[in-house]
Amino acid sequence: MQFPMIEAKIPVISAIATFHGEGLLAHKTMLGLERVRREAEAKGISVELVAVLDCADRQTKRVVMSSPILRANDQVLEVSNRDLGASRNSGVCVARGSYIGVFDGDDYYTKNWLIQALAIVESKQGDVIVHPEYVINFGTFHTFTDLWDMDDRRDYSLANCLALHPWVSCSFGRKDLYLQHPYQRTDFIKTGFGYEDWHWNLELVSQGIRHVTAKKTALFYRRKSVSMLTGMEAAGVVIRPSEFFNHPVKWEKPSEGTPQLAEQVEIDDKTYIEELLKGKAWLESQWIALQSALIEKEAYLTDVLSTKDWLESQLRDLLARQKRLQSALPVRILKKIGMITDD
């Protein structure tokens, strides 16, 4: 399968994806990102990929840098932050798009994610950060949940954010919001602070920025037995002190211009459950389509990488043979056959 070239131009969206030790999983992520990008471009929305390699191991670096989805106007940034939040900041600083989409190096997304997220940002009044409507956890365990939209569900108390994180790392918004509110380093082994996404999301809430969701979109979140998240949980880390903690009066009382703080309302449990079940059926169809697309493109990428390995081995063999000839033949013969010159 060939990926046709798209004319290079200043992107509307910069998709920032961080990698460190994903290995071969990284190529599935890259193919999944290309699927999302192609869907956006079909609607006339140009997207650049900013792949941030943070102390990436050899295999991860090789897979990302040799990916056939990379284009001339994409960016691959090598950093030594050893920190996820700092690496996202590095990506934001070089991004050329007016909007930022934050992606992780081993997750998948419904192909309509960027289209729907951009539509939400442009339709909302005030500053918002957009998250997927649903999260499907897969891997070591499987769960399905929806995320809190601060504009739609006013029954949820902000006080809950002290103990629970109601959103995820996957986010979308205007670039200036990411520049004005950079992620904070965690260094949880040294400091005991962690959960950079939880902290970042609450910092934005404290500044009056709302977290909303894009309908009919989902994050497929890979859960591993050993990961940065499980390491933080095992270490018993807490989030950094936040401006959010300094205004407890806002957690329960509505304030002007912030509809997410409105009074609690009743929810029709039956209706809510029915909506969740409808969403689950739709997400299952999206998951099947995603897996099918990845399998097809994975075969192409495997062929590309295998061909690259074969060509590299042939080149090494030719160089070795040339070296042996140069050491065995007289200089006059090498000059005659053009292997060396007087220069």
C-alpha positions in Angstrom: 0.0 0.0 0.0 1.3 3.4 -0.9 0.7 6.6 1.0 0.1 9.4 -1.5 2.0 12.7 -0.8 0.0 15.7 0.4 1.1 19.1 -0.7 3.2 20.8 2.1 1.6 23.9 3.7 1.3 25.6 7.0 -0.7 23.2 9.1 -3.9 24.0 10.9 -3.2 21.3 13.6 0.0 20.0 15.1 -0.4 16.5 16.3 2.2 16.0 19.1 3.0 12.4 19.8 5.6 11.4 22.5 7.7 8.2 22.3 10.3 6.7 24.6 10.3 2.9 24.8 7.3 1.7 22.8 9.4 -0.4 20.4 7.4 -2.1 17.6 4.2 -0.7 19.1 5.3 2.7 17.8 4.7 1.7 14.2 1.0 0.8 15.0 0.7 4.2 16.7 2.1 6.0 13.7 -0.3 4.2 11.3 -3.2 5.0 13.6 -2.1 8.7 13.6 -2.0 8.7 9.9 -5.5 7.3 9.7 -6.7 10.2 11.9 -4.7 12.7 9.8 -6.1 11.4 6.5 -9.6 11.8 7.8 -8.9 15.4 8.8 -7.3 16.2 5.5 -10.3 14.8 3.6 -12.2 17.7 5.2 -9.5 20.2 4.2 -7.8 20.4 7.6 -4.0 20.2 7.2 -2.1 18.3 10.0 1.6 18.1 10.8 3.0 15.3 13.0 5.5 16.3 15.7 7.1 13.1 17.0 9.0 13.7 20.2 11.6 11.0 21.0 12.5 11.4 24.7 15.6 9.3 25.4 14.0 6.8 23.0 15.5 3.3 22.8 17.1 2.2 19.6 14.2 0.2 18.3 11.6 2.9 19.0 13.8 5.5 17.4 14.3 3.3 14.3 10.6 2.5 13.9 9.5 6.2 14.2 12.2 7.7 12.0 11.8 5.1 9.2 8.0 5.2 9.3 6.5 5.6 5.8 3.9 8.0 7.1 6.5 10.8 7.7 6.4 13.7 5.3 8.8 16.4 4.5 6.8 18.9 6.6 6.6 16.6 9.6 9.0 17.0 12.5 10.9 14.4 14.5 12.4 16.0 17.7 15.0 14.2 19.8 15.2 15.3 23.4 16.6 14.1 26.7 13.9 15.4 29.1 13.2 12.0 30.7 9.8 13.5 31.5 6.5 13.2 29.6 5.2 16.7 30.4 8.5 18.4 29.5 8.5 16.5 26.2 5.0 17.7 25.3 6.2 21.2 26.0 9.1 20.6 23.6 6.7 19.6 21.0 4.4 22.6 21.5 7.4 25.0 21.2 8.2 23.7 17.7 4.7 23.2 16.5 3.6 25.3 13.5 -0.2 24.7 13.8 -2.7 27.0 15.4 -4.1 24.1 17.3 -2.5 21.3 19.3 -3.5 17.7 19.6 -1.7 15.7 22.3 -1.2 12.0 21.6 0.7 9.2 23.5 3.0 6.8 21.7 1.0 3.6 22.3 -2.7 4.5 22.1 -5.2 4.7 19.3 -8.0 7.2 18.4 -11.1 7.2 16.4 -10.4 8.6 13.0 -12.8 11.5 13.5 -11.0 12.8 16.6 -9.3 15.9 15.2 -12.3 16.9 13.0 -14.7 16.8 15.9 -12.3 18.4 18.4 -11.6 21.3 16.1 -15.3 21.8 15.5 -15.9 22.0 19.3 -13.2 24.5 19.9 -14.5 26.8 17.1 -18.1 26.5 18.3 -17.6 27.2 22.0 -17.5 30.6 23.7 -14.5 31.1 26.0 -11.5 28.9 26.4 -11.9 25.2 26.3 -9.8 22.0 26.2 -11.4 19.1 24.3 -11.2 15.4 25.3 -12.7 12.4 23.6 -16.2 11.5 24.7 -15.3 7.9 25.6 -12.3 6.0 26.8 -11.8 2.3 26.0 -9.1 0.6 28.1 -7.5 -2.5 26.6 -4.5 -4.6 27.4 -4.1 -5.9 31.0 -7.8 -5.0 31.7 -10.8 -3.8 29.7 -13.2 -1.1 30.7 -15.5 1.4 29.0 -16.2 4.9 30.4 -17.3 8.3 29.3 -15.5 11.6 30.3 -17.0 14.5 32.0 -18.1 17.5 29.9 -18.2 20.5 32.1 -20.7 22.2 29.8 -23.1 19.3 29.5 -23.1 17.6 32.9 -23.6 20.0 35.7 -24.3 17.5 38.4 -20.6 16.6 38.9 -18.9 18.5 41.7 -15.4 20.0 41.1 -14.5 18.8 44.6 -14.3 15.3 43.2 -11.2 16.4 41.3 -9.3 16.3 44.6 -9.5 12.5 44.7 -10.3 11.5 41.1 -9.1 12.6 37.7 -12.2 13.0 35.5 -10.2 13.4 32.2 -7.3 11.9 30.3 -4.0 13.0 28.7 -5.5 13.1 25.2 -6.5 16.7 24.7 -7.0 19.3 22.0 -7.0 23.1 22.1 -5.6 26.4 20.8 -1.8 26.5 20.8 -1.6 29.6 22.9 -3.3 27.8 25.8 -0.5 25.1 25.8 2.1 27.9 25.6 0.6 29.9 28.5 0.0 26.8 30.6 3.0 24.4 30.1 3.0 20.9 31.7 5.0 20.6 34.9 7.8 18.1 35.4 7.0 15.2 37.7 10.3 13.5 38.6 8.1 11.3 40.9 11.0 9.1 42.1 12.8 12.2 43.5 9.9 14.4 44.5 6.9 12.2 45.1 4.9 14.3 42.7 3.3 12.7 39.6 0.2 12.6 37.4 1.2 15.5 35.1 -2.1 15.3 33.2 -4.2 15.5 36.3 -2.2 18.5 37.5 -2.3 20.2 34.1 -6.1 19.8 33.7 -6.8 21.2 37.2 -4.4 24.2 36.6 -6.5 25.1 33.5 -9.8 24.8 35.5 -8.3 27.2 38.1 -7.9 29.7 35.3 -11.5 29.4 34.1 -10.7 27.1 31.2 -13.4 24.4 30.7 -12.9 20.8 29.8 -15.4 19.6 27.3 -15.8 16.5 25.0 -16.2 15.9 21.3 -19.2 13.7 20.7 -18.8 10.4 18.9 -15.0 10.3 19.5 -12.9 7.8 21.6 -9.5 7.1 23.0 -8.4 3.5 22.9 -6.0 3.5 26.0 -3.5 0.7 26.2 -3.1 -0.6 29.7 0.2 -2.3 30.6 1.2 -4.3 33.7 4.3 -2.2 33.9 4.2 1.5 32.8 4.8 5.0 34.0 1.3 5.1 35.4 1.6 1.9 37.3 5.0 3.1 38.6 3.4 6.2 40.0 0.6 4.3 41.5 3.0 1.9 43.2 5.1 4.8 44.5 2.0 6.4 46.0 2.7 9.8 44.4 0.4 12.8 44.6 -0.2 15.7 42.2 1.8 18.9 42.6 0.3 21.8 44.5 -2.0 23.6 42.2 -3.7 27.0 42.0 -6.9 24.9 41.9 -6.5 24.0 45.6 -6.4 27.7 46.6 -10.0 28.4 45.7 -12.2 25.8 47.4 -15.2 28.2 47.4 -15.4 27.7 43.6 -15.8 23.9 43.9 -19.4 24.0 44.9 -20.8 27.4 44.2 -21.5 28.6 40.6 -19.8 31.8 39.5 -20.7 34.1 36.6 -19.5 32.9 33.2 -18.7 29.3 34.3 -21.7 27.1 33.6 -19.7 24.0 34.8 -20.2 25.2 38.4 -24.0 25.4 38.2 -26.2 23.8 40.8 -26.7 20.1 40.9 -29.5 18.7 38.7 -31.3 15.4 38.6 -30.2 12.8 36.1 -32.5 10.3 34.4 -30.5 7.1 35.2 -32.4 5.0 32.6 -31.8 7.5 29.8 -28.2 7.9 30.7 -27.5 4.2 30.7 -29.3 3.8 27.4 -27.0 6.5 25.9 -24.0 4.7 27.3 -25.0 1.4 25.7 -25.6 3.0 22.3 -22.1 4.6 22.6 -20.6 1.2 23.5 -22.0 -0.4 20.3 -20.7 2.4 18.2 -17.3 2.2 19.8 -17.1 -1.5 19.2 -17.6 -0.9 15.5 -15.0 1.8 15.5 -12.5 -0.6 17.2 -13.1 -3.3 14.6 -12.5 -0.9 11.8 -9.4 0.5 13.4 -7.9 -3.0 14.0 -8.6 -3.9 10.4 -6.9 -0.8 9.0 -3.9 -1.2 11.2 -3.4 -4.9 10.2 -3.5 -3.9 6.5 -1.0 -1.1 6.9 1.2 -3.0 9.3 1.9 -5.6 6.6 3.1 -2.7 4.3 5.3 -1.2 7.0 6.8 -4.6 7.8 7.8 -5.0 4.2 9.3 -1.5 4.1 11.4 -2.2 7.2 12.5 -5.6 6.0 13.6 -4.1 2.6 15.5 -1.4 4.5 17.3 -4.0 6.6 18.2 -6.1 3.5 19.5 -3.0 1.6 21.6 -2.0 4.6 23.1 -5.5 4.9 23.9 -5.4 1.1 25.6 -2.1 1.5 27.7 -3.3 4.4 28.7 -6.3 2.4 29.8 -4.2 -0.6 31.8 -1.8 1.6 33.5 -4.8 3.2 34.4 -6.2 -0.2 35.7 -2.9 -1.3 37.9 -2.6 1.7 39.3 -6.1 1.1 40.1 -5.3 -2.5 41.8 -2.0 -1.5 44.0 -3.9 0.9 44.9 -6.6 -1.6 45.3 -4.9 -5.0 48.2 -2.6 -6.0 47.6 1.1 -6.2 48.1 1.2 -9.9 45.3 -1.4 -10.5 42.9 0.4 -8.2 43.5 3.7 -10.1 43.0 1.9 -13.4 39.6 0.5 -12.4 38.5 3.8 -10.8 38.3 2.7 -7.1 40.7 5.4 -6.1 42.0 8.6 -7.8 45.0 10.9 -7.5 42.8 13.3 -5.5 
